Amino acid sequence: MWRTFPIQTSNLYLRPFKITDAAKAYENWMSDDDVTEFLTWDTHRSPEESENIIGKWVREYEYGTMEWCIVHKRKEEPIGSIAAVQDFPEMRYCEIGYCIGKEHWGKGYMTETVKAVTEYIFRNTDYIWIQARCDSENYGSRKCLEKCGYKLAAVFELPNERMGGEIRTYHMMSIERKDIRM
Ligand SMILES: CC(C)(COP(=O)(O)OP(=O)(O)OC[C@H]1O[C@@H](n2cnc3c(N)ncnc32)[C@H](O)[C@@H]1OP(=O)(O)O)[C@@H](O)C(=O)NCCC(=O)NCCS
């Protein structure tokens, strides 16, 4: 069964969410339209929305999920999240999704996070493939994945419900177990 064990990087702690993270999660990233621009979920308009989703993640840990709260070591506060999801475990692959508060963009933090989580997944599961999809205009996300060894696997178009059904181009990035040295 999957577990969200704590991970430490140079600047960050990755650990399971606690319900008490909700206020900072709302303040630091979940209420920001710039953070959610390319995401699948709508910007939160009240702290209760953040509390509801974090409450759900906390309850789901017992079923074996991977959902980390990204905590800034020096500031000792939650600044983002990263999750790995898998609807068909027998297929031995998963998809990661992540975000970080705007104040912390461009400091290498998500590169640090994605590298650590990629290694964690290959060490702690028998998965052979991890994928991540980004809007073709989400240059930061794609660059971050490339820096972590992910390569372009496919380019496809899909309507985006949050953008009123607008057809968007997506880049599917992926990494295979054999591509990384552990
Ligand atoms: C995308 C995101 C995760 C990047 O996180 P980050 O911590 O800022 O990324 P990093 O600092 O590790 O940067 C990785 C690389 O991308 C570059 N980069 C970051 N943002 C960029 C941008 N908007 N445009 C172009 N390049 C960018 C960085 O300069 C760095 O490259 P470098 O080392 O050559 O300078 C962050 O901006 C974010 O949370 N955005 C909102 C949510 C989101 O889009 N999530 C991903 C959905 S697929």
The ligand as a MOL file (V3000), in Angstrom:
LIG
                    3D

  0  0  0     0  0            999 V3000
M  V30 BEGIN CTAB
M  V30 COUNTS 48 50 0 0 0
M  V30 BEGIN ATOM
M  V30 1 C 5.0990 25.6370 -12.1550 0
M  V30 2 C 5.6610 25.7260 -10.7590 0
M  V30 3 C 5.3260 24.4470 -10.0170 0
M  V30 4 C 7.1900 25.8880 -10.8240 0
M  V30 5 O 7.6910 25.8570 -9.5010 0
M  V30 6 P 9.0130 26.6650 -9.1060 0
M  V30 7 O 9.4040 26.2790 -7.7260 0
M  V30 8 O 8.8040 28.1070 -9.3760 0
M  V30 9 O 10.0220 26.0540 -10.1570 0
M  V30 10 P 11.6050 26.1180 -10.0550 0
M  V30 11 O 12.0390 27.3250 -9.2970 0
M  V30 12 O 12.0770 24.7950 -9.5480 0
M  V30 13 O 12.0140 26.3430 -11.5720 0
M  V30 14 C 12.3070 25.3460 -12.4960 0
M  V30 15 C 12.8050 26.0150 -13.7640 0
M  V30 16 O 11.7130 26.6320 -14.4400 0
M  V30 17 C 11.9780 28.0150 -14.6410 0
M  V30 18 N 10.7080 28.7220 -14.4820 0
M  V30 19 C 9.9480 28.7970 -13.3700 0
M  V30 20 N 8.8390 29.5160 -13.6380 0
M  V30 21 C 8.9200 29.8940 -14.9440 0
M  V30 22 C 8.0760 30.6440 -15.8100 0
M  V30 23 N 6.9110 31.1460 -15.3890 0
M  V30 24 N 8.4640 30.8170 -17.0970 0
M  V30 25 C 9.6210 30.2950 -17.5550 0
M  V30 26 N 10.4720 29.5590 -16.7680 0
M  V30 27 C 10.1130 29.3790 -15.4760 0
M  V30 28 C 12.9880 28.3840 -13.5800 0
M  V30 29 O 13.7210 29.5170 -13.9300 0
M  V30 30 C 13.8290 27.1180 -13.5060 0
M  V30 31 O 14.7620 27.0470 -14.5630 0
M  V30 32 P 16.3100 27.5110 -14.3360 0
M  V30 33 O 16.8210 26.6940 -13.1940 0
M  V30 34 O 16.9550 27.2000 -15.6450 0
M  V30 35 O 16.2850 28.9620 -14.0030 0
M  V30 36 C 5.0860 26.9470 -9.9840 0
M  V30 37 O 5.2500 28.0870 -10.7620 0
M  V30 38 C 3.6180 26.7700 -9.6460 0
M  V30 39 O 3.2720 26.2300 -8.5950 0
M  V30 40 N 2.7280 27.2490 -10.5330 0
M  V30 41 C 1.2950 27.1600 -10.3020 0
M  V30 42 C 0.7720 25.7410 -10.2680 0
M  V30 43 C 1.1530 24.9170 -11.4810 0
M  V30 44 O 1.1450 25.4110 -12.5980 0
M  V30 45 N 1.4590 23.6460 -11.2620 0
M  V30 46 C 1.8680 22.7190 -12.3130 0
M  V30 47 C 0.7120 22.1950 -13.0670 0
M  V30 48 S 1.2480 21.1570 -14.4230 0
M  V30 END ATOM
M  V30 BEGIN BOND
M  V30 1 1 1 2
M  V30 2 1 2 3
M  V30 3 1 2 4
M  V30 4 1 2 36
M  V30 5 1 4 5
M  V30 6 1 5 6
M  V30 7 2 6 7
M  V30 8 1 6 8
M  V30 9 1 6 9
M  V30 10 1 9 10
M  V30 11 2 10 11
M  V30 12 1 10 12
M  V30 13 1 10 13
M  V30 14 1 13 14
M  V30 15 1 14 15
M  V30 16 1 15 16
M  V30 17 1 15 30
M  V30 18 1 16 17
M  V30 19 1 17 18
M  V30 20 1 17 28
M  V30 21 1 18 19
M  V30 22 1 18 27
M  V30 23 2 19 20
M  V30 24 1 20 21
M  V30 25 1 21 22
M  V30 26 2 21 27
M  V30 27 1 22 23
M  V30 28 2 22 24
M  V30 29 1 24 25
M  V30 30 2 25 26
M  V30 31 1 26 27
M  V30 32 1 28 29
M  V30 33 1 28 30
M  V30 34 1 30 31
M  V30 35 1 31 32
M  V30 36 2 32 33
M  V30 37 1 32 34
M  V30 38 1 32 35
M  V30 39 1 36 37
M  V30 40 1 36 38
M  V30 41 2 38 39
M  V30 42 1 38 40
M  V30 43 1 40 41
M  V30 44 1 41 42
M  V30 45 1 42 43
M  V30 46 2 43 44
M  V30 47 1 43 45
M  V30 48 1 45 46
M  V30 49 1 46 47
M  V30 50 1 47 48
M  V30 END BOND
M  V30 END CTAB
M  END
